[in-house]
């Protein structure tokens, strides 16, 4: 029964003009603290979104465990509407939070289905460094809840899942963030 840890990336720069922001100094510290907290646990496979902030969050733990991080494009950010300018992505994401999954475009529905299928195919314990919307999409699917926002995972919080013959199970939600998404 694989254990799956969905880890939200650390705090990233918030500049609408940057489509793939790096971690802030606080985000780097959050990543180091996460690695310190997990370094005494038995190592598991490490997977990361291709986005810079997720990869940078994974690096300290990869160093502590002396193992590589595999990049998996399926666990990246939710795709924007096809005609959305990059400068409008932040407001678009905030607008999604009060919607339901069935209201999204077909390519976004496919993104979600591919994430679920990927997770269901894991064979070993795995930590996945990913994003707010990835985590919420998985939690909503497990709960069979159509709402997009299930909770507000904090930076470097760990949402734990298990996988058995019946599918994905939610073991525990990650630490919640009190403030609004910006």
C-alpha positions as CSV (number, residue, x, y, z in Angstrom):
1,X,0.0,0.0,0.0
2,X,2.0,3.1,-1.2
3,X,2.1,6.2,0.9
4,X,1.9,9.4,-1.1
5,X,2.9,12.8,0.2
6,X,1.7,15.8,-1.7
7,X,3.9,18.6,-0.7
8,X,3.1,22.2,-1.7
9,X,6.1,24.2,-2.8
10,X,7.6,26.9,-0.6
11,X,6.7,30.6,-0.9
12,X,7.5,31.9,-4.4
13,X,8.0,35.4,-5.8
14,X,4.7,37.0,-6.6
15,X,5.3,38.9,-9.9
16,X,2.6,38.5,-12.6
17,X,5.2,39.1,-15.3
18,X,7.1,35.9,-14.2
19,X,5.4,32.7,-15.3
20,X,7.8,30.4,-13.4
21,X,9.0,32.2,-10.3
22,X,11.7,31.1,-8.0
23,X,11.4,30.7,-4.2
24,X,11.7,33.8,-2.0
25,X,14.3,33.7,0.8
26,X,11.5,32.6,3.1
27,X,10.5,29.8,0.6
28,X,14.1,28.6,0.6
29,X,14.1,28.5,4.4
30,X,10.8,26.7,4.4
31,X,12.3,24.1,2.1
32,X,15.3,23.6,4.3
33,X,13.1,23.2,7.4
34,X,10.9,20.7,5.5
35,X,14.1,18.7,4.7
36,X,15.2,18.9,8.3
37,X,11.8,17.6,9.5
38,X,11.8,14.7,7.0
39,X,15.5,13.8,6.9
40,X,15.2,11.3,9.7
41,X,12.4,9.4,8.0
42,X,13.1,6.5,5.6
43,X,13.7,7.9,2.1
44,X,10.9,7.6,-0.5
45,X,10.9,8.3,-4.2
46,X,11.0,12.1,-5.0
47,X,8.9,13.6,-7.8
48,X,8.6,17.3,-8.6
49,X,6.5,19.4,-10.9
50,X,8.8,21.0,-13.6
51,X,8.0,24.4,-12.1
52,X,11.1,26.1,-10.6
53,X,9.5,26.7,-7.2
54,X,8.6,23.0,-6.8
55,X,12.0,21.8,-7.9
56,X,13.7,24.2,-5.5
57,X,11.5,23.0,-2.7
58,X,12.5,19.4,-3.3
59,X,16.3,20.1,-3.5
60,X,17.1,20.2,0.2
61,X,15.4,16.9,0.9
62,X,17.0,15.3,-2.1
63,X,20.4,16.3,-0.8
64,X,19.6,15.0,2.7
65,X,18.5,11.7,1.3
66,X,21.2,11.6,-1.3
67,X,18.7,10.7,-4.1
68,X,17.5,12.3,-7.3
69,X,14.3,14.1,-8.0
70,X,12.3,12.9,-11.0
71,X,10.5,15.7,-12.9
72,X,6.9,14.8,-13.7
73,X,5.0,17.3,-16.0
74,X,1.6,15.8,-14.9
75,X,1.8,17.4,-11.4
76,X,2.4,20.9,-12.7
77,X,0.0,23.9,-12.3
78,X,-3.5,23.8,-13.7
79,X,-3.4,25.0,-17.3
80,X,-4.9,28.4,-17.9
81,X,-7.7,29.0,-20.4
82,X,-6.1,28.9,-23.9
83,X,-6.5,32.6,-24.6
84,X,-5.6,34.0,-21.1
85,X,-2.7,36.5,-20.9
86,X,-0.1,35.6,-18.3
87,X,-0.8,38.8,-16.4
88,X,-4.3,37.6,-15.8
89,X,-3.4,34.2,-14.4
90,X,-3.5,35.2,-10.7
91,X,-7.0,36.7,-10.8
92,X,-8.2,33.8,-12.9
93,X,-6.9,31.3,-10.3
94,X,-8.6,33.3,-7.4
95,X,-11.8,33.2,-9.4
96,X,-11.6,29.4,-9.7
97,X,-11.7,28.9,-6.0
98,X,-15.4,29.2,-5.6
99,X,-16.3,27.2,-8.7
100,X,-16.8,23.5,-9.3
101,X,-14.7,21.1,-11.3
102,X,-17.4,20.5,-13.9
103,X,-17.3,24.2,-14.8
104,X,-13.7,24.0,-16.1
105,X,-12.6,23.6,-19.8
106,X,-12.0,20.2,-21.3
107,X,-8.2,20.6,-21.2
108,X,-8.4,21.4,-17.5
109,X,-10.6,18.4,-16.8
110,X,-8.1,16.2,-18.7
111,X,-5.2,17.7,-16.6
112,X,-7.1,16.6,-13.4
113,X,-7.9,13.1,-14.7
114,X,-4.2,12.6,-15.7
115,X,-3.0,13.5,-12.2
116,X,-5.4,11.1,-10.6
117,X,-4.4,8.3,-13.0
118,X,-0.7,9.0,-12.4
119,X,-1.2,8.8,-8.6
120,X,-3.2,5.6,-8.9
121,X,-0.3,4.0,-10.8
122,X,2.4,4.7,-8.2
123,X,4.0,1.5,-6.9
124,X,6.1,2.8,-4.0
125,X,6.1,5.4,-1.3
126,X,6.5,8.8,-3.0
127,X,6.8,12.5,-2.1
128,X,5.5,14.8,-4.8
129,X,6.4,18.5,-4.8
130,X,3.5,20.2,-6.4
131,X,1.0,23.0,-6.2
132,X,-2.2,24.3,-4.5
133,X,-4.5,23.3,-7.3
134,X,-2.9,19.8,-7.7
135,X,-3.5,19.1,-4.1
136,X,-7.1,20.5,-4.1
137,X,-7.9,18.5,-7.3
138,X,-6.9,15.2,-5.7
139,X,-8.6,15.9,-2.4
140,X,-11.8,16.8,-4.1
141,X,-11.7,13.6,-6.2
142,X,-11.1,11.5,-3.1
143,X,-13.9,13.2,-1.2
144,X,-16.1,13.0,-4.3
145,X,-16.7,16.7,-3.8
146,X,-17.3,18.9,-6.8
147,X,-15.9,22.1,-5.2
148,X,-12.5,23.2,-6.5
149,X,-11.3,24.6,-3.2
150,X,-11.2,21.9,-0.5
151,X,-8.7,23.7,1.8
152,X,-5.8,26.2,1.7
153,X,-2.6,24.1,1.9
154,X,0.2,26.2,3.4
155,X,3.6,26.4,1.9
156,X,5.6,23.1,2.3
157,X,2.6,21.5,4.0
158,X,2.2,17.8,3.5
159,X,-1.1,16.1,2.5
160,X,-0.8,12.4,3.0
161,X,-2.6,9.8,0.9
162,X,-2.5,6.1,0.7
163,X,-3.2,3.9,-2.2
164,X,-4.8,0.4,-1.9
165,X,-6.9,-1.9,-4.0
166,X,-9.9,0.4,-3.6
167,X,-8.0,3.5,-4.8
168,X,-6.6,6.7,-3.3
169,X,-7.4,7.4,0.4
170,X,-7.0,10.7,2.3
171,X,-4.9,10.0,5.4
172,X,-4.5,13.6,6.5
173,X,-4.7,17.1,5.1
174,X,-1.6,19.3,5.1
175,X,-1.3,22.3,7.4
176,X,-3.7,25.1,6.3
177,X,-2.8,28.6,5.4
178,X,-4.8,31.3,7.0
179,X,-4.3,34.1,4.5
180,X,-5.8,34.5,1.1
181,X,-4.1,33.4,-2.1
182,X,-2.4,36.3,-3.9
